[in-house]
Amino acid sequence: MKLHLKNKQHQRRGIALMLVMVAILVTGGMAVAYFGSRDNSIAISSNVESAAKARAVAESGLDLAVAILETDADWRTEHVDGVILDDFAFSGGTITLTVTDSETDLPPTASTNEVEIKILSSIGGISQTTQATATIVPDEDEFDVDYSEFALFTQSQLTIRDIASVQQWHASPLGSQANPVRIGTLATSPLAIQINTWGGNDDLQLHTTTNASSMVSNSLTSDHEMPRTAPFPQPPSPPQDAKAFEFGNGNDNDNDTSSVAQWAQNFTHGFNDPFGNPFNNHSQQIDVLEGSYEVESLNVGSNKQIVIHGDVTLTISNDLTLNATSIELEEGATLTIHVGGDVNINSSYIGNTDHTTNSWSDPSRLQLFGHNDSNWDLRGITTIKGEIYAPESEIEMSGLSTLCGRIASDEITLRGASRVLYDQTLDHGGYADESSSLYNDDGTLIDGLQQLVELDPVLIDSLQEAASSIVDNEYRSWQDWWSFPTARPNEVIYAMMVYGVDARRWESLARQARRLENNGNTFHGNVNSSDNSSDNTFATVFGR
């Protein structure tokens, strides 16, 4: 019995020895692994530091690229296959800046305003790439005297009711900016601005004259004042060399197409007409060639389509009526309409070839001028991408009518579900901007502006030249050229892109998702409402 117990005691000692040996082996392995990791930790940290620096250099390079685009430098032509800077020493590393025309995927040309920017940075043997898309809004050295910095501008009355709204036009190149939407008036009496709407209005900013009543609006407070001497000029005069044509007697109602039939009958030869007739009728389509034309009245309906080619000016002495009509501007075309009488537009479209409001078209390509005291009625499912300037007219929008641009008139009424989508690209600095060249240093308007009774291009150009010369002389009087900073007259709107989406927007949504995740909520977000792939990528990353 005693001998048996002694054998068990010897077996336990062997097991303990094995455990000690295993522990020594594990500890030794861990020590070897630890010291091995310490051997390359310096290299790893160096690579991480270089990668972080390279990314910082790349993002700083993007800021440099935007600064270049903001200037009047010849970057559109001074490049080698789109490369503006090649291995340029910058912030302790090097960058290569490449710009590509977004529309052609080729190097930029003199007309390029939409670009893709690529910054390749390198530091310590580590490279990083930053990509962005950018839109350049060139400064044309002009200022507003027609109140185009305002979405709505009235001389006496503005009424917005039902679910009508005034918003930013988000399809515009400047639509992503969070600027307030300006509305203004020369009216001074109480309740001249009445806004009683449930519509989703953007941040509205009211501008009034210095002598306006404190109760000028029932819902907005005006902290922005304009000089009481601000003029409201008449529209520019119609061209004197317009060709006169007979379009019918002008008394047709919306359901009568006799005027259109006579129009089509008069002009059937098309573009190659040896007599120079400007219209070509193809079934329901009427093509209008470049030129200036004059007509007594214009009444178009029955689903007619009018296509504008080149720069066209149409002067209508009396009334304009469009019923279920489409007027499309081909690429590069412009249309200026002078109307002396009333305007009735019902369920019609005027703008670029893409009829949706998601497709941007420069509103200045379509200008509608109202002469005399007249009534404008925009109703039904009407969409107009342009500017309306009618200082003596009463303009009413109703139904589902939409204007992408701006309105300036005597009275404006928005009702129903109508809306005005303002395009910030129209703002070149005007009466709402005291820092613009419209104003002298003492805050008064420049000389000669009070005498502006008509939007005469020649007079306006002379005022602009005078204002520019004053500014240049003031700068030259106190600043030497070598210390004067480079002027950046052009506005650049850009978005940094990662995997095809806006990186800054993506990162903000990521932070929002993490906060909601911590609170036990479910996140439903869109990086870009028009990019389903972006939504899917975001949902995949966060397990939604």
LUMSE-561018 format. One record per residue (C-alpha): residue number from 1; x, y, z. Coordinates in nm, 3 decimals, decimal comma. Example, Ala and Ser with C-alpha at 12.3 -4.5 7.8 and 13.67 -1.06 7.14 Angstrom:
<nodes>
NODE   pos        c1        c2        c3
NODE     1     1,230    -0,450     0,780
NODE     2     1,367    -0,106     0,714
</nodes>
This chain:
<nodes>
NODE   pos        c1        c2        c3
NODE     1     0,000     0,000     0,000
NODE     2     0,276     0,245     0,088
NODE     3     0,467     0,161    -0,229
NODE     4     0,163     0,240    -0,445
NODE     5     0,124     0,590    -0,298
NODE     6     0,488     0,663    -0,363
NODE     7     0,446     0,590    -0,737
NODE     8     0,153     0,839    -0,759
NODE     9     0,368     1,106    -0,597
NODE    10     0,641     1,057    -0,861
NODE    11     0,384     1,091    -1,145
NODE    12     0,260     1,426    -1,010
NODE    13     0,615     1,563    -1,008
NODE    14     0,655     1,479    -1,381
NODE    15     0,336     1,664    -1,475
NODE    16     0,448     1,976    -1,288
NODE    17     0,776     1,973    -1,472
NODE    18     0,595     1,957    -1,808
NODE    19     0,375     2,249    -1,712
NODE    20     0,680     2,452    -1,618
NODE    21     0,843     2,374    -1,953
NODE    22     0,526     2,473    -2,145
NODE    23     0,506     2,798    -1,952
NODE    24     0,869     2,873    -2,031
NODE    25     0,811     2,804    -2,401
NODE    26     0,502     3,027    -2,416
NODE    27     0,672     3,306    -2,227
NODE    28     0,978     3,279    -2,445
NODE    29     0,765     3,286    -2,762
NODE    30     0,582     3,592    -2,644
NODE    31     0,910     3,761    -2,561
NODE    32     1,051     3,676    -2,905
NODE    33     0,734     3,808    -3,069
NODE    34     0,741     4,124    -2,862
NODE    35     1,103     4,200    -2,938
NODE    36     1,040     4,113    -3,302
NODE    37     0,754     4,360    -3,319
NODE    38     0,976     4,623    -3,165
NODE    39     1,226     4,574    -3,446
NODE    40     0,987     4,715    -3,715
NODE    41     0,777     4,951    -3,499
NODE    42     0,995     5,244    -3,596
NODE    43     0,944     5,169    -3,967
NODE    44     0,569     5,126    -3,917
NODE    45     0,535     5,452    -3,728
NODE    46     0,744     5,626    -3,991
NODE    47     0,516     5,497    -4,268
NODE    48     0,205     5,603    -4,077
NODE    49     0,351     5,948    -4,024
NODE    50     0,449     5,977    -4,391
NODE    51     0,103     5,862    -4,503
NODE    52    -0,063     6,120    -4,278
NODE    53     0,169     6,392    -4,404
NODE    54     0,109     6,288    -4,766
NODE    55    -0,266     6,309    -4,716
NODE    56    -0,232     6,651    -4,554
NODE    57    -0,014     6,767    -4,843
NODE    58    -0,269     6,633    -5,093
NODE    59    -0,556     6,817    -4,925
NODE    60    -0,346     7,133    -4,902
NODE    61    -0,270     7,085    -5,270
NODE    62    -0,645     7,084    -5,335
NODE    63    -0,672     7,420    -5,160
NODE    64    -0,389     7,546    -5,381
NODE    65    -0,568     7,416    -5,692
NODE    66    -0,889     7,593    -5,594
NODE    67    -0,693     7,913    -5,533
NODE    68    -0,547     7,889    -5,885
NODE    69    -0,893     7,838    -6,036
NODE    70    -1,021     8,144    -5,849
NODE    71    -0,768     8,369    -6,020
NODE    72    -0,755     8,485    -6,381
NODE    73    -0,437     8,283    -6,443
NODE    74    -0,413     8,108    -6,780
NODE    75    -0,451     7,759    -6,631
NODE    76    -0,691     7,661    -6,913
NODE    77    -0,411     7,690    -7,170
NODE    78    -0,088     7,688    -6,967
NODE    79    -0,070     7,313    -6,902
NODE    80     0,084     6,997    -7,044
NODE    81    -0,193     6,745    -7,111
NODE    82    -0,385     6,887    -6,818
NODE    83    -0,087     6,891    -6,578
NODE    84    -0,057     7,238    -6,424
NODE    85     0,203     7,156    -6,156
NODE    86     0,445     6,865    -6,191
NODE    87     0,645     6,744    -5,886
NODE    88     0,598     7,086    -5,731
NODE    89     0,772     7,122    -5,392
NODE    90     0,500     7,188    -5,139
NODE    91     0,481     7,160    -4,757
NODE    92     0,780     6,929    -4,727
NODE    93     0,665     6,701    -5,010
NODE    94     0,580     6,723    -5,379
NODE    95     0,247     6,746    -5,560
NODE    96     0,134     6,692    -5,918
NODE    97    -0,181     6,885    -6,007
NODE    98    -0,386     6,760    -6,301
NODE    99    -0,709     6,921    -6,428
NODE   100    -0,951     6,753    -6,671
NODE   101    -1,258     6,892    -6,843
NODE   102    -1,555     6,711    -6,686
NODE   103    -1,762     6,722    -7,004
NODE   104    -1,499     6,591    -7,247
NODE   105    -1,260     6,396    -7,017
NODE   106    -0,984     6,582    -7,201
NODE   107    -0,741     6,856    -7,095
NODE   108    -0,912     7,192    -7,035
NODE   109    -0,970     7,445    -7,309
NODE   110    -1,050     7,816    -7,309
NODE   111    -1,422     7,745    -7,252
NODE   112    -1,380     7,497    -6,964
NODE   113    -1,572     7,574    -6,645
NODE   114    -1,648     7,222    -6,515
NODE   115    -1,334     7,033    -6,412
NODE   116    -1,209     6,728    -6,229
NODE   117    -0,906     6,793    -6,008
NODE   118    -0,650     6,524    -5,919
NODE   119    -0,374     6,589    -5,665
NODE   120    -0,095     6,329    -5,637
NODE   121     0,123     6,399    -5,332
NODE   122     0,441     6,223    -5,226
NODE   123     0,643     6,246    -4,906
NODE   124     0,891     6,000    -4,756
NODE   125     0,822     5,751    -5,034
NODE   126     0,448     5,742    -4,953
NODE   127     0,195     5,872    -5,208
NODE   128    -0,163     5,989    -5,160
NODE   129    -0,425     6,096    -5,413
NODE   130    -0,704     6,348    -5,359
NODE   131    -0,972     6,398    -5,624
NODE   132    -1,242     6,663    -5,649
NODE   133    -1,494     6,804    -5,891
NODE   134    -1,519     7,180    -5,929
NODE   135    -1,731     7,441    -6,103
NODE   136    -1,579     7,779    -6,189
NODE   137    -1,817     8,075    -6,197
NODE   138    -1,623     8,343    -6,387
NODE   139    -1,641     8,700    -6,269
NODE   140    -1,762     8,912    -6,559
NODE   141    -1,670     9,242    -6,394
NODE   142    -2,031     9,349    -6,368
NODE   143    -2,281     9,442    -6,100
NODE   144    -2,656     9,410    -6,067
NODE   145    -2,875     9,708    -6,143
NODE   146    -3,177     9,490    -6,221
NODE   147    -3,213     9,332    -5,875
NODE   148    -3,108     8,989    -5,998
NODE   149    -2,948     8,915    -5,659
NODE   150    -3,305     8,880    -5,532
NODE   151    -3,524     8,575    -5,589
NODE   152    -3,826     8,807    -5,574
NODE   153    -3,822     9,185    -5,592
NODE   154    -4,131     9,405    -5,593
NODE   155    -4,202     9,771    -5,616
NODE   156    -4,525     9,767    -5,417
NODE   157    -4,661     9,427    -5,307
NODE   158    -4,554     9,064    -5,247
NODE   159    -4,796     8,790    -5,139
NODE   160    -4,706     8,425    -5,078
NODE   161    -4,987     8,197    -4,957
NODE   162    -5,127     7,843    -4,960
NODE   163    -4,828     7,610    -5,000
NODE   164    -4,632     7,828    -5,239
NODE   165    -4,259     7,854    -5,167
NODE   166    -3,934     8,032    -5,245
NODE   167    -3,626     7,811    -5,234
NODE   168    -3,275     7,758    -5,360
NODE   169    -3,247     7,590    -5,700
NODE   170    -3,041     7,292    -5,588
NODE   171    -2,959     7,192    -5,946
NODE   172    -2,757     7,513    -5,977
NODE   173    -2,375     7,494    -5,947
NODE   174    -2,416     7,713    -5,636
NODE   175    -2,716     7,521    -5,506
NODE   176    -2,515     7,347    -5,234
NODE   177    -2,427     7,675    -5,065
NODE   178    -2,623     7,758    -4,753
NODE   179    -2,677     8,123    -4,845
NODE   180    -3,008     8,285    -4,754
NODE   181    -3,258     8,355    -5,031
NODE   182    -3,307     8,728    -5,067
NODE   183    -3,640     8,897    -5,129
NODE   184    -3,670     9,274    -5,150
NODE   185    -3,906     9,563    -5,202
NODE   186    -3,911     9,936    -5,259
NODE   187    -4,247     9,951    -5,079
NODE   188    -4,257    10,144    -4,754
NODE   189    -4,614    10,087    -4,632
NODE   190    -4,710     9,833    -4,362
NODE   191    -4,787     9,474    -4,472
NODE   192    -4,650     9,526    -4,822
NODE   193    -4,487     9,182    -4,779
NODE   194    -4,737     8,916    -4,673
NODE   195    -4,615     8,559    -4,632
NODE   196    -4,885     8,316    -4,516
NODE   197    -4,772     7,983    -4,652
NODE   198    -4,719     7,628    -4,536
NODE   199    -4,466     7,572    -4,811
NODE   200    -4,107     7,476    -4,737
NODE   201    -3,937     7,812    -4,779
NODE   202    -3,562     7,832    -4,746
NODE   203    -3,403     8,087    -4,516
NODE   204    -3,558     8,409    -4,648
NODE   205    -3,378     8,740    -4,602
NODE   206    -3,584     9,056    -4,645
NODE   207    -3,429     9,378    -4,781
NODE   208    -3,612     9,710    -4,765
NODE   209    -3,529    10,075    -4,815
NODE   210    -3,411    10,292    -4,529
NODE   211    -3,747    10,471    -4,502
NODE   212    -3,965    10,155    -4,496
NODE   213    -4,215    10,094    -4,219
NODE   214    -4,109     9,858    -3,940
NODE   215    -4,432     9,667    -4,016
NODE   216    -4,358     9,626    -4,385
NODE   217    -4,384     9,245    -4,342
NODE   218    -4,620     9,033    -4,134
NODE   219    -4,363     8,759    -4,076
NODE   220    -4,011     8,880    -4,164
NODE   221    -3,797     9,142    -3,994
NODE   222    -3,581     9,350    -4,225
NODE   223    -3,231     9,399    -4,087
NODE   224    -3,096     9,472    -4,435
NODE   225    -3,148     9,816    -4,578
NODE   226    -3,106     9,956    -4,927
NODE   227    -3,078    10,324    -5,013
NODE   228    -3,413    10,492    -5,062
NODE   229    -3,282    10,636    -5,388
NODE   230    -3,237    10,292    -5,547
NODE   231    -3,389    10,310    -5,898
NODE   232    -3,612    10,051    -6,066
NODE   233    -3,526    10,106    -6,434
NODE   234    -3,747    10,014    -6,727
NODE   235    -3,646     9,709    -6,935
NODE   236    -3,403     9,759    -7,223
NODE   237    -3,555     9,878    -7,545
NODE   238    -3,642     9,612    -7,805
NODE   239    -3,411     9,600    -8,109
NODE   240    -3,496     9,846    -8,384
NODE   241    -3,386     9,621    -8,670
NODE   242    -3,635     9,339    -8,598
NODE   243    -3,793     9,165    -8,896
NODE   244    -4,169     9,197    -8,909
NODE   245    -4,379     8,888    -8,981
NODE   246    -4,751     8,818    -8,975
NODE   247    -4,848     8,546    -8,729
NODE   248    -5,224     8,585    -8,762
NODE   249    -5,462     8,842    -8,623
NODE   250    -5,364     8,773    -8,262
NODE   251    -5,724     8,728    -8,148
NODE   252    -5,724     8,350    -8,135
NODE   253    -5,819     8,181    -7,811
NODE   254    -5,627     7,895    -7,651
NODE   255    -5,819     7,632    -7,847
NODE   256    -5,778     7,797    -8,187
NODE   257    -5,458     7,730    -8,381
NODE   258    -5,527     7,951    -8,684
NODE   259    -5,238     8,184    -8,599
NODE   260    -5,000     7,889    -8,566
NODE   261    -5,128     7,742    -8,891
NODE   262    -5,065     8,070    -9,072
NODE   263    -4,722     8,090    -8,913
NODE   264    -4,633     7,742    -9,034
NODE   265    -4,779     7,809    -9,377
NODE   266    -4,568     8,123    -9,421
NODE   267    -4,239     7,951    -9,337
NODE   268    -4,195     7,604    -9,482
NODE   269    -3,856     7,624    -9,652
NODE   270    -3,638     7,546    -9,349
NODE   271    -3,280     7,635    -9,281
NODE   272    -3,171     7,630    -9,645
NODE   273    -3,437     7,876    -9,763
NODE   274    -3,267     8,105   -10,018
NODE   275    -3,498     8,389    -9,911
NODE   276    -3,375     8,373    -9,552
NODE   277    -3,704     8,276    -9,390
NODE   278    -3,622     8,184    -9,031
NODE   279    -3,883     7,921    -8,951
NODE   280    -3,907     7,556    -9,039
NODE   281    -4,222     7,362    -8,957
NODE   282    -4,190     6,985    -8,901
NODE   283    -4,534     6,862    -8,803
NODE   284    -4,568     6,987    -8,441
NODE   285    -4,217     7,138    -8,427
NODE   286    -4,128     7,493    -8,530
NODE   287    -3,758     7,580    -8,557
NODE   288    -3,651     7,942    -8,507
NODE   289    -3,314     8,056    -8,642
NODE   290    -3,092     8,324    -8,495
NODE   291    -3,216     8,679    -8,541
NODE   292    -3,454     8,951    -8,419
NODE   293    -3,826     8,924    -8,500
NODE   294    -4,133     9,131    -8,433
NODE   295    -4,497     9,024    -8,413
NODE   296    -4,821     9,190    -8,308
NODE   297    -4,950     8,909    -8,083
NODE   298    -4,845     8,550    -8,029
NODE   299    -5,087     8,270    -7,940
NODE   300    -4,945     7,917    -7,948
NODE   301    -5,111     7,598    -7,827
NODE   302    -5,211     7,244    -7,929
NODE   303    -4,891     7,087    -7,792
NODE   304    -4,668     7,280    -8,029
NODE   305    -4,291     7,262    -7,982
NODE   306    -4,074     7,562    -8,069
NODE   307    -3,697     7,507    -8,089
NODE   308    -3,462     7,806    -8,061
NODE   309    -3,130     7,801    -8,250
NODE   310    -2,868     8,067    -8,179
NODE   311    -2,945     8,406    -8,026
NODE   312    -3,309     8,497    -8,085
NODE   313    -3,494     8,814    -7,983
NODE   314    -3,872     8,825    -8,018
NODE   315    -4,070     9,146    -7,969
NODE   316    -4,443     9,100    -7,907
NODE   317    -4,632     9,429    -7,917
NODE   318    -4,947     9,299    -7,749
NODE   319    -5,031     8,971    -7,572
NODE   320    -4,838     8,645    -7,539
NODE   321    -5,039     8,326    -7,484
NODE   322    -4,889     7,977    -7,450
NODE   323    -5,113     7,677    -7,387
NODE   324    -4,949     7,333    -7,359
NODE   325    -4,652     7,470    -7,553
NODE   326    -4,285     7,381    -7,528
NODE   327    -4,011     7,631    -7,616
NODE   328    -3,671     7,462    -7,606
NODE   329    -3,334     7,633    -7,628
NODE   330    -3,075     7,426    -7,808
NODE   331    -2,726     7,414    -7,659
NODE   332    -2,570     7,761    -7,669
NODE   333    -2,895     7,929    -7,774
NODE   334    -3,048     8,231    -7,599
NODE   335    -3,399     8,378    -7,613
NODE   336    -3,503     8,732    -7,523
NODE   337    -3,876     8,812    -7,530
NODE   338    -4,015     9,166    -7,506
NODE   339    -4,388     9,171    -7,427
NODE   340    -4,598     9,487    -7,444
NODE   341    -4,928     9,332    -7,332
NODE   342    -5,055     9,059    -7,104
NODE   343    -4,890     8,718    -7,063
NODE   344    -5,090     8,397    -7,016
NODE   345    -4,888     8,075    -6,985
NODE   346    -5,073     7,753    -6,904
NODE   347    -4,905     7,414    -6,858
NODE   348    -4,613     7,509    -7,082
NODE   349    -4,237     7,485    -7,069
NODE   350    -3,959     7,731    -7,159
NODE   351    -3,596     7,633    -7,104
NODE   352    -3,326     7,392    -7,209
NODE   353    -3,398     7,060    -7,379
NODE   354    -3,422     6,873    -7,047
NODE   355    -3,758     6,972    -6,901
NODE   356    -3,691     6,861    -6,542
NODE   357    -3,594     7,107    -6,270
NODE   358    -3,306     6,871    -6,184
NODE   359    -3,135     6,982    -6,506
NODE   360    -2,960     7,316    -6,467
NODE   361    -2,970     7,581    -6,736
NODE   362    -2,827     7,931    -6,693
NODE   363    -3,139     8,146    -6,636
NODE   364    -2,976     8,440    -6,813
NODE   365    -3,013     8,244    -7,138
NODE   366    -3,388     8,319    -7,119
NODE   367    -3,496     8,674    -7,040
NODE   368    -3,858     8,788    -7,044
NODE   369    -3,911     9,165    -7,028
NODE   370    -4,250     9,316    -6,956
NODE   371    -4,321     9,662    -7,090
NODE   372    -4,613     9,878    -6,974
NODE   373    -4,871     9,803    -6,706
NODE   374    -4,978     9,444    -6,776
NODE   375    -5,085     9,119    -6,610
NODE   376    -4,880     8,799    -6,615
NODE   377    -5,050     8,470    -6,531
NODE   378    -4,842     8,151    -6,495
NODE   379    -5,057     7,852    -6,407
NODE   380    -5,106     7,479    -6,447
NODE   381    -4,795     7,262    -6,476
NODE   382    -4,573     7,537    -6,611
NODE   383    -4,193     7,542    -6,582
NODE   384    -3,977     7,834    -6,689
NODE   385    -3,598     7,845    -6,653
NODE   386    -3,518     8,212    -6,686
NODE   387    -3,551     8,569    -6,561
NODE   388    -3,865     8,784    -6,557
NODE   389    -3,816     9,160    -6,538
NODE   390    -4,139     9,361    -6,558
NODE   391    -4,124     9,665    -6,325
NODE   392    -4,482     9,784    -6,398
NODE   393    -4,657     9,447    -6,420
NODE   394    -4,854     9,229    -6,181
NODE   395    -4,728     8,868    -6,188
NODE   396    -4,924     8,578    -6,043
NODE   397    -4,811     8,216    -6,023
NODE   398    -5,054     7,940    -5,930
NODE   399    -5,115     7,567    -5,960
NODE   400    -4,792     7,372    -5,998
NODE   401    -4,606     7,643    -6,185
NODE   402    -4,231     7,670    -6,125
NODE   403    -3,985     7,942    -6,215
NODE   404    -3,616     7,852    -6,198
NODE   405    -3,447     8,191    -6,185
NODE   406    -3,593     8,511    -6,041
NODE   407    -3,873     8,771    -6,076
NODE   408    -3,865     9,150    -6,048
NODE   409    -4,195     9,335    -6,097
NODE   410    -4,442     9,578    -5,942
NODE   411    -4,656     9,313    -5,769
NODE   412    -4,593     8,940    -5,723
NODE   413    -4,840     8,678    -5,598
NODE   414    -4,750     8,314    -5,538
NODE   415    -5,039     8,083    -5,452
NODE   416    -5,137     7,719    -5,477
NODE   417    -4,830     7,495    -5,499
NODE   418    -4,631     7,735    -5,714
NODE   419    -4,265     7,795    -5,636
NODE   420    -3,967     8,007    -5,730
NODE   421    -3,629     7,830    -5,731
NODE   422    -3,363     8,096    -5,713
NODE   423    -3,028     8,047    -5,887
NODE   424    -2,737     8,199    -5,694
NODE   425    -2,530     8,230    -6,013
NODE   426    -2,742     8,537    -6,097
NODE   427    -2,595     8,730    -5,804
NODE   428    -2,308     8,952    -5,919
NODE   429    -2,331     9,198    -5,632
NODE   430    -2,596     9,467    -5,640
NODE   431    -2,807     9,684    -5,412
NODE   432    -2,803     9,417    -5,141
NODE   433    -2,422     9,419    -5,128
NODE   434    -2,278     9,742    -4,990
NODE   435    -1,928     9,614    -5,070
NODE   436    -2,007     9,599    -5,441
NODE   437    -1,880     9,862    -5,681
NODE   438    -2,231    10,015    -5,689
NODE   439    -2,147    10,201    -5,369
NODE   440    -1,902    10,474    -5,279
NODE   441    -1,692    10,452    -4,964
NODE   442    -1,948    10,656    -4,771
NODE   443    -2,226    10,406    -4,852
NODE   444    -2,395    10,620    -5,119
NODE   445    -2,467    10,502    -5,471
NODE   446    -2,217    10,592    -5,741
NODE   447    -2,282    10,907    -5,940
NODE   448    -2,515    10,867    -6,234
NODE   449    -2,693    10,559    -6,099
NODE   450    -2,994    10,756    -5,977
NODE   451    -3,047    10,879    -6,333
NODE   452    -3,066    10,523    -6,466
NODE   453    -3,422    10,505    -6,602
NODE   454    -3,368    10,219    -6,848
NODE   455    -3,148     9,910    -6,857
NODE   456    -2,940    10,063    -7,133
NODE   457    -2,638     9,834    -7,187
NODE   458    -2,420    10,121    -7,309
NODE   459    -2,491    10,336    -7,004
NODE   460    -2,447    10,043    -6,765
NODE   461    -2,112     9,955    -6,921
NODE   462    -1,993    10,313    -6,876
NODE   463    -2,098    10,307    -6,509
NODE   464    -1,912     9,982    -6,457
NODE   465    -1,598    10,116    -6,620
NODE   466    -1,612    10,428    -6,405
NODE   467    -1,657    10,224    -6,087
NODE   468    -1,373     9,988    -6,183
NODE   469    -1,134    10,276    -6,250
NODE   470    -1,210    10,428    -5,909
NODE   471    -1,135    10,099    -5,736
NODE   472    -0,812    10,048    -5,931
NODE   473    -0,690    10,399    -5,855
NODE   474    -0,762    10,358    -5,485
NODE   475    -0,565    10,032    -5,473
NODE   476    -0,272    10,176    -5,665
NODE   477    -0,260    10,481    -5,440
NODE   478    -0,169    10,289    -5,125
NODE   479    -0,037     9,950    -5,234
NODE   480     0,266     9,856    -5,441
NODE   481     0,225     9,583    -5,696
NODE   482     0,472     9,341    -5,537
NODE   483     0,288     9,336    -5,204
NODE   484    -0,066     9,334    -5,343
NODE   485    -0,227     8,988    -5,313
NODE   486    -0,337     8,809    -5,627
NODE   487    -0,699     8,890    -5,706
NODE   488    -0,942     8,599    -5,694
NODE   489    -1,244     8,726    -5,886
NODE   490    -1,385     8,385    -5,983
NODE   491    -1,597     8,174    -5,753
NODE   492    -1,515     7,802    -5,733
NODE   493    -1,754     7,543    -5,592
NODE   494    -1,589     7,209    -5,529
NODE   495    -1,653     6,874    -5,361
NODE   496    -1,377     6,632    -5,259
NODE   497    -1,462     6,286    -5,392
NODE   498    -1,389     5,940    -5,249
NODE   499    -1,528     5,629    -5,425
NODE   500    -1,755     5,851    -5,629
NODE   501    -1,925     6,036    -5,341
NODE   502    -1,865     6,358    -5,155
NODE   503    -1,614     6,265    -4,885
NODE   504    -1,705     6,544    -4,646
NODE   505    -2,076     6,459    -4,673
NODE   506    -1,999     6,088    -4,631
NODE   507    -1,792     6,149    -4,319
NODE   508    -2,063     6,369    -4,163
NODE   509    -2,320     6,095    -4,225
NODE   510    -2,082     5,841    -4,074
NODE   511    -2,058     6,046    -3,756
NODE   512    -2,436     6,081    -3,749
NODE   513    -2,478     5,707    -3,793
NODE   514    -2,239     5,633    -3,506
NODE   515    -2,428     5,868    -3,276
NODE   516    -2,759     5,705    -3,363
NODE   517    -2,599     5,362    -3,326
NODE   518    -2,490     5,448    -2,975
NODE   519    -2,843     5,563    -2,894
NODE   520    -2,993     5,241    -3,026
NODE   521    -3,163     5,408    -3,324
NODE   522    -3,161     5,312    -3,689
NODE   523    -2,998     5,546    -3,941
NODE   524    -3,154     5,610    -4,280
NODE   525    -2,944     5,858    -4,475
NODE   526    -2,854     5,951    -4,830
NODE   527    -2,511     6,063    -4,933
NODE   528    -2,660     6,185    -5,256
NODE   529    -3,026     6,142    -5,336
NODE   530    -2,947     6,096    -5,705
NODE   531    -2,677     5,834    -5,647
NODE   532    -2,819     5,501    -5,542
NODE   533    -2,476     5,338    -5,542
NODE   534    -2,365     5,585    -5,276
NODE   535    -2,665     5,494    -5,060
NODE   536    -2,591     5,123    -5,102
NODE   537    -2,223     5,169    -5,016
NODE   538    -2,311     5,365    -4,704
NODE   539    -2,572     5,108    -4,600
NODE   540    -2,326     4,822    -4,652
NODE   541    -2,055     4,985    -4,442
NODE   542    -2,291     5,037    -4,151
NODE   543    -2,475     4,707    -4,186
NODE   544    -2,808     4,858    -4,295
</nodes>
